[in-house]
């Protein structure tokens, strides 16, 4: 996708009631967005789909909802106070601040796009005779670009591992990376910046205590691990899932809702026996990718990226990356966290957090396997991959949001052909019978064709039209969003028709 395509996505999300800039009447607030009437339905459906797949379909995974506030020592024990930093660099001319690692990553993406450009040029030139594999292995220009990428990646990875801020700046200088605003290479030194949001709790300034808004939801799970294990009589392996808000002081906010200061996470911590983490890591990598594929999104838009620099708590980590309009970026993280978190909370709290294994007759601190996905990132991934323009005939085209039907804001729209002859009344009557089971909407404004287009634009899978024939024989017209095919069915079979298409089990089995 191009930057123009991304602008269309942003424009569409606002025009059709999905995303609004927060505090827009006051010129907005940077990196803060509100979910509008259709957006909140889509967002909630994404969360529900994740929750059902995690909690409802797994007997050994339960859910909690922990507080945004935690005791300050929590963040010392977790390592966030000392190690939750981003490397930042300023351009002296524009006075703009950037993440040094993002500048380098964007440079690498631009290099990779040059390879893709060369590839497409040759594909156009040679047609069916073009051999992609041979081209990538032999073309001198491609090999030169690839060699440059590999060298930069080696330096970049090594610098991150060593927290070598001087080397990060040197890479930026050597790559001749310019400020997107000023166009100059006049950079400051790279500095670390802690992302924690500080606040206070208490009646007065003098008596208040310093707290942090949580930068992740995981610690709330770890603090409640023992409570859940004992009250739920949970046996290893078991998981605790949570959906909740997190906050990060992002100095350099990124593309649209991709990187916000206030965001939501869908996270699951899976507690396992030490020594089994490799097998569980492999299991959850496959399981989580299958979940994404179950939505019917093109597999080519996903890829795994193994971490070169591991977090302080991990012995293995990877990202499921998605090809967003601005390139492949992290969508979901999978981490083998070892026993770092529980051990540290045991150390700082002076309370024993161990599991007694009845099969082995001994106590141990469980290891943890984490899956964590940003709700907002998932929203953008689904939205951007679903928005398409289609040529209907030589004179017209339609913009359609081909959302996975299971998570669409509305599952069906009820449309009376005319606002007379009892059609609106019958339409509303049918809608009333189904609205408790399916998310529905009603529309009687404008010609039927225009109403179809409106529903296409917000991603409604089915339009149900009631006309004169309905009054005669109790049949209705069902129009499919994707194919635009219209089918005449008996009104009594409508619920069964929708159930077949929208059954969650059918969707969750798609990734198998």
C-alpha positions in Angstrom: 0.0 0.0 0.0 1.0 3.6 -0.6 0.7 6.6 1.7 -2.3 7.6 -0.5 -3.9 4.3 0.4 -3.3 4.9 4.1 -4.9 8.4 3.8 -8.0 6.7 2.3 -8.2 4.3 5.2 -8.0 7.2 7.7 -10.5 9.2 5.8 -12.9 6.2 5.5 -12.7 5.4 9.2 -13.8 9.0 10.1 -16.4 9.4 7.3 -18.2 6.2 8.2 -18.1 6.5 12.0 -15.2 4.2 13.0 -12.4 6.5 14.4 -12.5 10.1 15.5 -9.6 12.3 16.7 -9.9 12.8 20.4 -10.9 16.4 21.4 -11.2 17.3 17.8 -13.2 20.5 18.6 -10.1 21.7 20.4 -7.8 20.8 17.5 -7.2 17.3 18.8 -4.8 15.5 21.1 -1.7 13.9 19.6 -1.7 10.1 19.6 -5.1 9.9 21.2 -8.2 8.7 19.3 -11.8 7.9 20.1 -13.7 4.9 18.7 -16.9 6.1 17.1 -20.3 4.3 16.8 -19.3 1.7 14.3 -15.7 1.5 15.5 -16.6 0.5 19.0 -18.8 -2.3 17.7 -16.0 -3.6 15.6 -13.5 -3.2 18.4 -15.8 -5.0 20.9 -16.4 -7.8 18.4 -12.6 -8.3 18.0 -12.3 -8.5 21.8 -15.2 -10.9 22.1 -13.7 -13.2 19.4 -10.4 -13.3 21.2 -12.0 -13.9 24.6 -14.1 -16.8 23.4 -11.2 -18.4 21.7 -9.0 -18.0 24.8 -11.3 -18.5 27.8 -14.5 -20.1 26.6 -12.9 -22.7 24.4 -10.1 -23.6 26.9 -10.9 -25.4 30.1 -7.6 -24.4 31.7 -7.7 -20.7 30.9 -9.6 -18.2 33.1 -10.0 -14.5 32.9 -9.5 -11.5 35.3 -9.7 -7.8 35.1 -7.0 -6.2 37.3 -6.7 -2.5 38.3 -4.9 0.1 36.3 -3.1 1.1 39.5 -0.7 -1.2 41.3 1.6 -0.8 44.3 4.7 1.2 43.2 7.0 -1.7 44.1 5.3 -3.7 41.3 7.2 -1.7 38.7 10.5 -2.0 40.5 10.1 -5.8 40.7 9.0 -6.0 37.0 12.1 -4.1 35.8 10.1 -1.2 34.3 11.6 1.4 36.5 15.2 0.6 35.3 14.7 -0.9 31.9 11.5 0.4 30.2 13.2 2.8 27.8 13.2 3.9 24.2 16.3 5.3 22.4 15.4 8.9 21.3 17.2 11.3 18.9 16.4 14.9 18.1 16.8 16.8 14.8 18.4 20.1 15.6 16.8 21.9 12.7 13.2 20.7 12.9 13.3 20.3 16.7 11.4 17.0 16.2 12.1 13.9 18.3 12.3 10.4 16.9 13.0 6.9 18.1 16.4 6.0 16.8 15.4 2.3 16.3 12.4 3.4 14.3 14.5 5.6 12.0 16.8 2.7 11.2 13.9 0.2 10.8 12.1 2.6 8.4 15.4 2.9 6.4 15.6 -0.9 6.1 11.9 -1.0 5.0 12.7 1.6 2.3 15.6 -0.5 1.1 13.4 -3.6 0.9 10.8 -1.6 -1.0 13.5 -0.8 -3.6 14.0 -4.5 -4.1 10.2 -5.0 -4.5 10.2 -2.1 -7.0 12.9 -3.8 -9.1 11.1 -7.1 -8.9 7.8 -5.6 -10.2 9.6 -3.8 -13.0 11.1 -7.1 -14.2 7.8 -9.0 -13.8 6.2 -6.4 -16.1 9.0 -6.8 -18.6 9.2 -10.6 -18.8 5.7 -11.6 -17.8 5.2 -15.4 -17.3 8.9 -16.0 -18.2 10.0 -14.1 -15.1 11.6 -16.3 -12.4 11.4 -14.5 -9.1 13.8 -16.8 -7.2 16.5 -16.6 -9.8 16.1 -12.8 -10.0 16.5 -12.3 -6.3 19.6 -14.5 -6.2 21.4 -13.1 -9.2 20.4 -9.5 -10.0 23.4 -7.3 -9.1 21.3 -4.3 -8.0 19.2 -6.5 -5.7 22.3 -8.2 -4.3 23.9 -4.9 -3.5 20.8 -3.6 -1.7 20.4 -6.9 0.2 24.0 -6.9 1.3 23.6 -3.3 2.6 20.5 -4.4 4.5 22.2 -7.4 6.1 25.2 -5.2 7.2 22.9 -2.6 8.7 20.9 -5.3 10.5 24.0 -6.9 12.0 25.2 -3.5 13.3 21.7 -2.6 14.5 21.1 -5.9 16.3 24.5 -5.7 18.0 23.9 -2.1 19.1 20.5 -3.0 20.6 21.9 -6.0 22.5 24.7 -3.9 24.0 22.5 -0.8 24.5 25.2 1.0 22.5 23.6 4.4 21.9 26.7 5.8 20.1 26.5 3.0 17.6 22.8 3.7 16.9 23.6 7.3 16.1 26.5 6.2 13.9 24.2 3.9 11.9 21.8 6.8 11.4 24.7 9.0 10.2 26.3 6.3 8.0 22.9 5.6 6.3 22.5 9.3 5.7 19.0 9.2 7.3 17.3 12.6 7.1 14.6 14.2 9.2 11.3 13.8 7.4 10.4 17.4 8.4 13.6 19.4 7.8 15.3 17.1 5.4 18.6 17.5 7.2 21.0 15.1 8.9 21.7 17.4 11.8 21.2 15.0 14.7 21.7 15.1 18.5 23.2 12.2 20.4 20.8 9.3 21.2 19.4 9.2 24.7 17.2 6.8 26.7 13.7 7.9 27.7 11.5 6.0 30.2 8.0 5.4 29.0 6.2 5.2 32.3 3.3 7.6 33.1 3.6 9.0 36.6 0.6 10.2 38.7 -0.2 10.8 42.3 -2.8 9.4 44.7 -3.8 11.3 47.9 -5.8 14.2 49.2 -3.0 16.8 49.1 0.3 17.3 47.3 2.2 16.9 50.6 0.5 13.6 51.5 0.2 12.1 48.1 2.1 9.0 46.9 3.6 8.5 43.5 2.0 5.9 41.3 2.3 4.8 37.7 -0.3 4.2 35.2 0.4 0.6 34.1 2.4 0.3 30.9 1.3 -3.3 30.4 -1.5 -5.5 31.8 0.8 -8.5 32.5 1.8 -7.5 36.0 -1.8 -7.4 37.2 -2.0 -11.1 36.2 1.2 -12.0 38.1 0.1 -10.1 41.2 -3.1 -12.2 41.2 -1.5 -15.5 40.1 -1.6 -17.0 43.6 -5.2 -15.9 44.2 -6.5 -17.3 41.0 -4.5 -20.6 41.4 -5.8 -21.2 44.9 -9.5 -20.1 44.5 -9.8 -21.8 41.1 -7.9 -24.9 42.2 -5.9 -24.5 39.0 -3.3 -27.1 38.0 -0.2 -26.5 35.9 -0.4 -25.8 33.0 -3.1 -23.1 33.1 -3.6 -19.6 31.8 -5.0 -16.3 33.0 -6.4 -13.9 30.3 -7.1 -10.2 30.5 -8.3 -7.4 28.3 -7.4 -4.0 29.6 -6.0 -0.5 29.1 -2.3 0.3 29.3 -0.5 3.7 29.1 2.8 4.7 27.7 4.4 8.1 27.5 5.1 7.8 23.8 7.2 10.9 22.9 7.2 9.7 19.3 3.7 8.6 18.5 3.3 6.7 15.2 0.9 6.0 12.4 -2.8 6.8 13.3 -4.0 4.3 16.0 -0.9 2.1 15.6 1.0 3.6 18.5 -1.1 5.5 21.0 -0.4 6.7 24.5 -3.6 5.0 25.7 -4.2 1.6 24.3 -5.8 -1.8 25.0 -4.1 -5.2 25.2 -5.5 -8.7 24.9 -3.1 -10.7 26.9 -2.7 -14.3 28.2 -0.1 -15.5 30.7 0.3 -19.3 30.6 1.9 -20.9 33.6 3.9 -24.0 32.9 6.4 -26.4 34.4 10.1 -25.3 34.1 11.8 -27.1 31.3 8.6 -27.3 29.1 8.8 -23.8 27.8 10.2 -24.7 24.4 7.3 -27.0 23.5 4.7 -24.5 24.8 6.4 -21.6 22.9 6.1 -23.6 19.7 2.5 -24.5 20.5 1.4 -21.0 21.2 3.2 -19.6 18.1 1.1 -21.9 15.9 -2.1 -21.4 17.9 -2.0 -17.7 17.7 -1.2 -17.5 14.0 -4.1 -20.0 13.4 -6.4 -17.6 15.3 -5.5 -14.7 13.0 -6.0 -17.0 9.9 -9.3 -18.1 11.2 -10.7 -14.7 10.4 -10.0 -15.4 6.7 -7.3 -12.7 6.3 -4.7 -13.4 3.6 -1.8 -15.5 5.1 0.8 -13.6 3.1 0.1 -10.5 5.2 1.5 -12.3 8.3 5.1 -13.3 9.1 7.1 -14.3 12.2 10.0 -12.2 13.4 12.3 -13.7 16.0 13.8 -11.2 18.4 17.5 -10.7 18.1 17.6 -8.7 21.4 15.5 -10.4 24.1 13.7 -8.5 26.8 15.3 -8.8 30.3 12.8 -11.4 31.3 12.7 -13.7 28.2 14.6 -16.7 27.0 12.7 -16.7 23.6 10.5 -14.2 21.9 9.0 -13.5 18.5 6.4 -11.2 16.9 3.6 -12.0 14.6 4.1 -9.1 12.2 1.4 -7.8 9.9 1.8 -6.0 6.6 0.2 -2.7 7.6 -0.2 0.2 5.0 3.2 1.4 6.3 5.0 -2.0 6.1 5.4 -5.1 8.3 5.1 -4.2 12.0 4.5 -6.0 15.2 0.9 -7.2 15.7 1.2 -9.8 18.5 4.1 -10.7 20.7 4.8 -14.2 22.0 7.4 -14.4 24.9 8.8 -17.1 27.0 9.2 -15.1 30.2 10.9 -17.8 32.3 10.2 -17.4 36.1 11.4 -13.8 36.1 8.2 -12.1 37.1 6.9 -14.5 39.8 10.4 -14.9 41.3 10.9 -11.1 41.5 7.5 -10.5 43.0 8.3 -13.2 45.6 11.6 -11.4 46.3 10.2 -7.9 46.6 7.1 -8.9 48.5 8.8 -11.4 50.8 5.8 -13.7 50.2 6.1 -17.2 48.8 4.7 -17.5 45.3 5.3 -21.1 44.5 3.2 -24.0 43.0 3.0 -27.4 44.8 3.0 -30.1 42.1 1.1 -33.1 43.5 2.4 -35.4 40.8 6.1 -34.7 41.7 5.5 -33.9 45.3 7.5 -30.7 45.2 7.2 -26.9 45.0 8.6 -24.8 42.2 8.1 -21.3 40.7 6.2 -21.8 37.4 7.6 -20.5 34.1 5.4 -18.3 32.0 4.5 -18.2 28.3 2.9 -15.0 27.2 0.8 -14.0 24.2 -0.1 -10.3 23.9 -1.9 -8.5 21.1 -2.8 -4.8 20.9 -6.5 -4.3 20.3 -5.9 -1.1 18.4 -3.3 -2.8 16.2 -5.6 -5.6 15.5 -8.4 -3.2 14.6 -6.1 -1.4 12.1 -4.9 -4.7 10.6 -8.5 -5.9 10.1 -9.7 -2.5 8.8 -6.8 -1.9 6.4 -6.9 -5.4 4.9 -10.6 -5.2 4.4 -11.1 -1.8 2.7 -11.2 -2.3 -1.1 -12.4 -0.4 -4.2 -14.2 -2.6 -6.8 -15.1 -1.7 -10.4 -18.7 -2.8 -10.9 -19.0 -1.8 -14.5 -17.4 0.7 -16.9 -19.3 3.5 -15.3 -19.3 2.8 -11.6 -17.3 1.4 -8.7 -18.0 0.7 -5.0 -16.0 1.1 -1.9 -16.6 -2.0 0.3 -15.3 -2.9 3.8 -14.9 -6.7 3.5 -14.6 -7.3 7.2 -14.6 -10.9 8.5 -18.3 -11.4 8.9 -18.0 -12.7 12.5 -16.6 -9.4 13.7 -18.5 -6.9 11.5 -20.2 -4.1 13.5 -23.6 -5.1 12.1 -24.4 -8.6 10.8 -27.4 -7.6 8.8 -29.2 -4.5 7.7 -33.0 -4.5 7.3 -34.2 -2.4 4.4 -37.9 -1.9 3.4 -38.0 -1.4 -0.4 -40.4 1.5 0.0 -41.7 3.5 2.9 -45.3 2.5 2.4 -47.7 -0.4 2.0 -46.8 -1.8 5.4 -43.2 -2.6 4.4 -41.5 -0.5 7.1 -43.7 -2.0 9.8 -43.0 -5.6 8.6 -39.3 -4.9 8.3 -39.1 -3.6 11.9 -41.1 -6.6 13.1 -38.6 -9.0 11.6 -35.7 -7.0 12.9 -37.1 -7.0 16.5 -37.2 -10.9 16.4 -33.5 -11.1 15.5 -31.8 -8.2 17.2 -31.2 -10.1 20.5 -29.2 -12.7 18.6 -27.5 -10.6 15.9 -26.3 -7.1 15.8 -28.7 -5.4 13.3 -29.5 -2.0 11.8 -32.4 -0.4 10.0 -32.2 1.9 7.0 -35.1 3.4 4.9 -33.5 6.6 3.6 -32.7 7.0 -0.2 -33.0 4.5 -3.0 -32.2 0.9 -2.3 -28.9 1.0 -4.3 -27.6 3.9 -2.2 -28.5 2.0 1.0 -26.6 -1.1 -0.3 -23.5 1.1 -0.9 -23.8 2.6 2.6 -23.9 -0.9 4.2 -21.0 -2.0 2.0 -19.0 0.9 3.3 -19.4 0.0 6.9 -18.9 -3.7 6.3 -22.4 -5.2 6.9 -22.4 -8.8 5.5 -26.0 -9.1 4.6 -28.8 -6.7 3.5 -32.3 -8.0 4.1 -34.9 -6.4 1.8 -38.6 -6.5 2.4 -40.8 -5.8 -0.7 -44.3 -6.3 -2.2 -43.5 -10.0 -2.8 -42.8 -10.4 0.9 -46.3 -9.3 1.7 -47.6 -12.0 -0.6 -45.5 -15.1 0.0 -43.4 -14.4 3.1 -40.1 -14.4 1.2 -37.3 -11.9 1.5 -34.2 -10.9 -0.5 -30.8 -11.5 1.1 -27.9 -9.7 -0.5 -24.4 -10.8 0.2 -21.9 -8.0 0.7 -18.9 -9.6 -0.9 -20.4 -11.1 -4.0 -23.4 -8.8 -4.3 -25.4 -11.9 -5.1 -29.1 -11.7 -4.2 -31.0 -14.7 -3.0 -34.7 -15.2 -2.3 -35.4 -17.2 0.8 -38.3 -17.8 3.1 -38.5 -15.5 6.1 -38.8 -18.5 8.5 -35.3 -19.8 7.4 -33.5 -16.4 7.8 -32.2 -17.1 11.3 -30.9 -20.5 10.3 -29.2 -18.9 7.2 -27.4 -16.3 9.4 -26.4 -18.9 12.0 -24.7 -21.0 9.4 -22.6 -18.1 8.2 -21.9 -16.5 11.6 -21.3 -19.6 13.8 -18.1 -18.9 15.8 -17.0 -22.5 15.8 -16.9 -22.5 12.0 -14.6 -19.5 12.1 -12.3 -20.7 14.8 -11.7 -23.9 13.0 -10.4 -22.1 9.9 -6.9 -21.9 11.0 -6.6 -25.6 11.6 
